[in-house]
Amino acid sequence: MERICENEKCYGCGACYVICPKNAISMKEDVVTGHFRPIINESKCINCGLCVKHCPANHTYKFVDNMVTYAAYRTEPDKQIGSSSGGVAAALYELAISKEWSIIGTVIDSDFRVKMQLSNDKQAIESFKGSKYVQAYTIEALTELKRTLKEDKNVLFIGTPCECEAARSVANGNEEKLLTVDLICHGVPSNKILNDYIKWIEKKKKTKIKQVSFRSSWGEEMILKDESKDVWHRRMFWDPYLEAFNAGITINSSCFTCPFACEKRCSDITIGDFWGIGSESPFHKPNRKVSVIGVNSKRGFDFLNECKSLVLEKRNWSEAVAGNSQLRAPLPKSSQYDLFWEKYYKYGIDAAFKATVYKKVCKRYYKEYPIILLKSIIKKCIYWDRKIQ
């Protein structure tokens, strides 16, 4: 077997690894970008062609039109804490656990390795919360998914669209027991880039990072903590990792031609931030974030109808599409893409950042941060002045 799919179209999803009957495939990091790629052991390969057949990059996708769209958030505000947006994923996980289903989500461990994980425990939902702007290692989760479905058990799978397609491929005839929920995806940097970035910050700040977060109540923010405090807290356009991610510099090459970045969907349910809500018709915003839910199948509709822990308001899918570019087209490749990877491969992440995004984010940070800090101080002074009076 010479190749499974074109290298530039490989999602690194691991479906080929899981489906191989001879364990002839391993997942390795790309030597330049660090994104996962399958490597075939020719001495074990029997040329059965199952990896090619089950590779999501080779599929003809079953796109469907949106059935119904909702703006959604948790009925109980406290339960929305820790979620990236309206808390929809956590609510769906809770429902699945109550129905004695298995659940699959994405976690980040103490070594900052991002991976998908199958669980039957409600406690796992906390670790599934929050965005992880990193390509996840899927092998263990997809292997357990395959086994669980064969045991005639139901599974709720929440992941990127290509991960959902991998899950459906691995299901291999047991799809009726699998409910897939795709996240509106911007693309995925590699775990190698994340770890090198964290080491870069550790060197700058002379401390050991213990915790990373990509989102806050404000929105997209990079927050790195040591044992006791925040050592790095930068908003989206102030941080080199987030800037390179959003600019289309560090994401997987397949993300630039992503077939799932379109209005029609493949999964039972689609969820994400409801950017631009209120643009088509008035919307009374709660004092917290709101998610979009796109229902794409009857099974998805019936499952969501059982979820009583969400406030649901019907909206138009066109409103969600207008507010989210990833429902219209893939993120374009940055003009700095080749320069970044050339510098990164030769000299490391410090040189790659400095050759591309570093000056830009620093300029924004030093211009905007003092203004925001001053406004914050003024607000606190007004608050305490009123309290004293």
Secondary structure, DSSP 8 states (H G I E B T S, - for coil): ---SS-GGG-----HHHHH-TT--EEEEE-TTT--EEEEE-TTT-----HHHHH-GGG-----B---EEEEEEESSGGGGTT-SSSSHHHHHHHHHHHTT-EEEEEEE-TT--EEEEEES-TTHHHHH-S---S--B-HHHHHHHHHHHHTT--EEEEE-HHHHHHHHHHHTT-GGGEEEEEE-------HHHHHHHHHHHHHHHTS---EEEEE-SSSEEEEEE-SSSEEEEEEGGG-HHHHHHHTTSSS-GGGGG-TTSSSSBSSSEEEEE-TTTTSSS-----SS--EEEEE-SHHHHHHHHT-TTEEEEEE-HHHHHHH-GGGTS-----TTHHHHHHHHHHH-HHHHHHHTTHHHHHHHHHHHHHHHHHHHHHHHHHHHHHHH-
